[in-house]
Amino acid sequence: MDANELNRLRAEIDALDEKLVDLFNQRARCVLAIGHFKQEQRMAVYEPKREAVVLANVARCNEGPLPDEELATIYTAILASMRRLQSTDILERS
């Protein structure tokens, strides 16, 4: 690999990061809408069974090279962040 290839790959990563940020924010908007529903229905924000389904779905669609365990670590952090966002939004709306 030469410097040009390195720069090209880094630019590709930067573009992918932009897409990921957009996708995380799209996901967050869905989470907030679900939070509003949960608040209306007096449902708990944290649903361990649903989070287990999400993690299973992520592992099922994983084609690598990232191991399932690493994806689970990443998604556990994402889910925790989304729970905090949902909880904060619910508290602010109360």
C-alpha positions in Angstrom: 0.0 0.0 0.0 1.3 3.5 -0.8 0.3 6.9 0.6 -2.3 7.5 -2.2 -4.0 4.2 -1.3 -3.9 5.1 2.4 -5.5 8.5 1.7 -8.1 6.9 -0.5 -9.1 4.4 2.2 -9.2 7.2 4.9 -11.4 9.2 2.7 -13.7 6.2 2.2 -13.8 5.8 6.0 -14.7 9.5 6.4 -17.6 9.1 4.0 -18.8 6.0 5.7 -18.6 7.7 9.1 -20.9 10.5 7.7 -23.4 7.9 6.6 -23.2 6.2 9.9 -23.9 9.4 11.8 -26.9 10.0 9.5 -28.2 6.5 10.2 -27.7 6.8 13.9 -29.7 10.0 13.9 -32.5 8.3 11.8 -32.5 5.5 14.4 -32.7 8.0 17.2 -35.7 9.7 15.6 -37.4 6.3 15.5 -36.5 5.6 19.1 -37.9 9.0 20.2 -41.2 8.2 18.4 -41.3 4.8 20.2 -40.6 6.6 23.4 -43.6 8.8 22.9 -45.8 5.8 22.4 -44.3 4.0 25.4 -45.0 7.1 27.5 -48.6 7.2 26.4 -49.0 3.5 27.1 -47.1 3.8 30.4 -44.6 1.2 29.2 -41.0 0.9 30.4 -38.2 2.4 28.4 -35.9 -0.6 28.9 -37.1 -3.8 27.3 -34.4 -6.5 27.7 -36.3 -9.0 25.5 -36.4 -6.5 22.6 -32.7 -5.6 23.0 -31.9 -9.4 22.9 -33.9 -9.6 19.6 -31.9 -6.6 18.2 -28.6 -8.2 19.1 -29.7 -11.5 17.6 -30.7 -9.7 14.4 -27.4 -8.0 14.2 -25.5 -11.3 14.6 -27.7 -13.0 12.0 -27.0 -10.4 9.3 -23.3 -10.1 10.1 -21.2 -11.3 7.2 -17.9 -10.2 8.8 -15.1 -9.5 9.0 -16.2 -8.0 12.3 -16.9 -10.8 14.8 -20.4 -11.1 16.3 -19.0 -10.3 19.8 -17.5 -7.0 18.6 -20.8 -6.0 17.0 -22.6 -6.9 20.2 -20.3 -4.6 22.1 -20.9 -1.8 19.6 -24.7 -2.4 19.6 -24.9 -2.6 23.4 -23.4 0.9 23.5 -25.8 2.1 20.8 -28.8 0.7 22.7 -27.7 2.2 26.0 -27.3 5.6 24.3 -30.8 5.3 22.7 -32.3 4.3 26.0 -30.8 7.5 27.6 -32.1 9.6 24.7 -35.5 8.1 25.1 -35.5 8.5 28.9 -34.4 12.1 28.7 -37.0 12.9 26.1 -39.7 11.3 28.3 -38.6 13.2 31.3 -38.5 16.5 29.4 -42.0 15.9 28.1 -43.5 15.1 31.5 
